[in-house]
Amino acid sequence: MFQGGREAPRKNREAYARDLGRLDFVLLTHAHIDHCGLLPRFAAAGGRGPQIYCTKPTADLVPVMLKDSAHVQSRGSRQSAQRRGRRVEEEAPLYSAEDVDRLALRLMPCR
């Protein structure tokens, strides 16, 4: 996930929409939001998304961080839409807490 700067929202939307082709798995090294912040996009893939391998502490922390990110995006999208005179849908969050719950099922802790 891109953070900071005027271009970050556009870059995140473009990255979120990009076709990743067929991925066999994702290896997540740690739970920093710049590494895991766009992973909920795989929740939308239903049963076809890749498994995400990570350490147990990372698997425990990712859902907490991503739910907070979803909450911040939700609040930010309403404020941004009001500030820019746009519909909330145009500034919609990239994902919801429910998407994070679906993603959490893909986290595969390993040693």
Salt bridges, closest charged atoms under 4 A:
GLU7 OE1 - ARG10 NH2 2.69
GLU14 OE1 - ARG10 NH1 2.94
ASP24 OD1 - ARG22 NH1 2.07
ASP34 OD2 - HIS35 NE2 3.80
ASP60 OD1 - LYS56 NZ 2.80
GLU89 OE1 - ARG87 NE 3.29
GLU91 OE2 - ARG84 NH1 3.45
GLU91 OE2 - ARG86 NH1 2.77
ASP99 OD1 - ARG102 NH2 2.25
ASP101 OD1 - LYS67 NZ 2.66
